[in-house]
Amino acid sequence: MRRNVIETVLGGVVLAVAAVFLAFAYKSADLRKVQGYDITANFNSITGLQSGADVRISGVKVGTVTGLTLDPTTYQAVVHLSVDNSVKLPKDTAAVIASESLLGGKFLSLEPGGDPDMIKANGKIEFTQSTPGLEQLLGQVIFSLQSMSKSGDQANGQSAGGQQGQAPGQAPAQPPKL
């Protein structure tokens, strides 16, 4: 009987410690939803961006993505976001979808401009940039490597066959002596 009481108490201590760690992780992860004024931004592609994602300026969380919709007339993705009331954004602010890491999620990065006029509540960010997907980036790298390989083969073909315009089997011309 004594062993069951010790195991029960030890299990309770483990659960209490786990609860403390979860509370600490929640507070340090800054998972709170930012309440503020609502604005929108239109993007050609928002692949990987999800509702609830962070909105950051210089790496500091200043807002939250509150919704994602499709504009039926332009077929662009409309990102709805809430920005902290203490942060005023100039009208020429740019919104960029950025990656947290190579395998991580996406967040919305805001790059404020220098316009003296500010975006009002229910306003719109005019300057947006979608991040290319991993498949697109890999395709560009492979294409670049292939084109570099082809240009390298052409350069090697000229040096292997001698000077351009030289007939096969003919000795290469001697460089002029100075």
C-alpha positions in Angstrom: 0.0 0.0 0.0 2.8 2.4 0.9 4.3 2.0 -2.6 1.1 3.1 -4.3 1.0 6.3 -2.3 4.6 7.2 -3.2 3.9 6.5 -6.9 0.8 8.6 -6.8 2.6 11.6 -5.1 5.5 11.3 -7.5 3.0 11.3 -10.5 1.4 14.4 -9.1 4.8 16.2 -8.8 5.6 15.2 -12.4 2.3 16.6 -13.6 2.9 19.9 -11.6 6.3 20.3 -13.1 5.0 19.7 -16.6 2.3 22.3 -16.1 4.9 24.9 -15.0 7.0 24.1 -18.1 4.0 24.5 -20.4 3.0 27.8 -18.8 6.6 29.1 -19.2 6.7 27.9 -22.8 3.4 29.6 -23.6 4.5 32.9 -22.1 8.0 32.9 -23.7 6.6 31.9 -27.1 4.4 35.0 -27.2 1.4 33.2 -28.6 -1.0 35.9 -27.6 -3.3 37.2 -30.2 -2.6 40.9 -30.8 -5.7 43.2 -30.5 -5.6 46.3 -32.5 -6.7 47.9 -35.8 -7.5 45.8 -38.8 -5.9 46.2 -42.2 -5.6 44.0 -45.4 -3.0 43.2 -48.0 -3.4 41.5 -51.4 -0.9 38.9 -52.5 -0.5 36.8 -55.7 0.4 33.8 -53.5 0.4 33.2 -49.8 1.5 29.5 -49.8 2.3 28.4 -46.3 0.9 31.5 -44.5 -1.9 30.6 -42.1 -4.4 32.4 -40.0 -2.9 33.1 -36.6 0.6 33.7 -38.0 2.7 36.5 -36.6 3.0 40.0 -38.1 6.4 41.4 -37.4 8.4 44.5 -37.9 12.2 44.0 -37.6 11.6 40.6 -36.0 9.3 42.0 -33.2 5.7 40.7 -33.1 3.3 43.7 -33.7 0.2 41.8 -35.0 -1.5 38.7 -36.0 -2.9 37.3 -39.3 -6.7 37.1 -38.6 -8.0 35.7 -41.8 -7.2 34.6 -45.4 -9.7 35.1 -48.2 -9.8 35.2 -52.0 -10.8 38.3 -53.9 -13.4 37.0 -56.5 -12.6 39.7 -59.0 -8.8 39.7 -59.1 -8.3 36.2 -57.8 -5.6 37.5 -55.4 -5.3 36.2 -51.8 -6.5 38.8 -49.3 -4.7 38.7 -45.9 -6.6 40.2 -43.0 -4.4 41.3 -40.1 -4.7 43.0 -36.8 -1.9 45.4 -35.8 -1.2 46.7 -32.3 -2.8 50.1 -31.7 0.5 51.5 -30.6 2.1 50.8 -34.0 1.2 53.3 -36.7 2.2 52.3 -40.2 3.0 54.7 -43.0 1.0 54.4 -46.3 4.1 53.2 -48.2 4.6 50.2 -45.9 5.5 47.0 -47.7 4.3 43.5 -46.6 6.5 40.5 -47.4 5.7 36.9 -46.6 8.9 35.5 -45.0 10.0 32.1 -43.7 10.9 31.4 -40.1 13.4 28.8 -41.2 14.0 26.4 -44.0 11.4 23.9 -42.7 9.4 26.3 -40.5 6.2 28.2 -41.0 5.7 31.6 -42.6 5.0 35.0 -41.1 4.1 38.4 -42.5 7.0 40.9 -42.3 6.2 44.6 -42.5 8.7 47.1 -43.8 7.5 50.6 -42.9 8.3 53.4 -45.4 8.7 57.1 -44.9 5.3 58.5 -45.9 4.0 61.0 -43.4 0.4 59.8 -43.9 -0.6 56.7 -41.9 -2.7 53.7 -42.8 -6.1 54.0 -41.1 -8.2 51.3 -39.5 -9.7 49.0 -42.2 -7.0 50.4 -44.6 -4.9 48.4 -47.1 -1.2 47.8 -47.6 -0.5 48.6 -51.2 3.0 47.2 -51.6 3.2 43.4 -51.2 5.7 40.7 -52.2 5.1 37.0 -52.2 7.9 34.6 -51.3 8.6 32.0 -53.9 8.0 28.4 -52.8 10.8 25.9 -52.2 10.0 24.1 -55.4 10.4 27.4 -57.4 13.7 28.1 -55.7 15.1 24.7 -56.4 13.9 24.9 -60.0 15.8 28.2 -60.4 18.9 26.7 -58.9 18.8 23.7 -61.2 18.1 25.9 -64.2 21.1 28.1 -63.3 23.4 25.1 -62.8 22.3 23.7 -66.2 22.9 27.0 -68.0 26.3 27.4 -66.3 27.2 23.8 -67.3 26.2 24.5 -70.9 28.2 27.7 -71.1 31.2 25.9 -69.5 30.9 23.1 -72.1 31.0 25.7 -74.9 34.1 27.4 -73.5 35.8 24.0 -73.1 34.9 23.1 -76.6 36.7 26.2 -78.0 39.8 25.6 -75.9 39.9 21.8 -76.7 39.6 22.3 -80.4 42.1 25.1 -80.6 41.2 28.6 -81.8 37.9 29.3 -83.3 37.8 28.8 -87.1 40.8 26.4 -87.0 40.4 23.2 -89.1 40.7 19.9 -87.2 44.2 18.4 -87.4 45.8 21.8 -88.1 48.5 23.0 -85.6 47.4 25.9 -83.5 48.8 29.3 -84.5 51.7 30.6 -82.5 51.1 33.8 -80.5 52.8 36.9 -81.9 56.3 37.6 -80.4 56.7 41.1 -78.9 
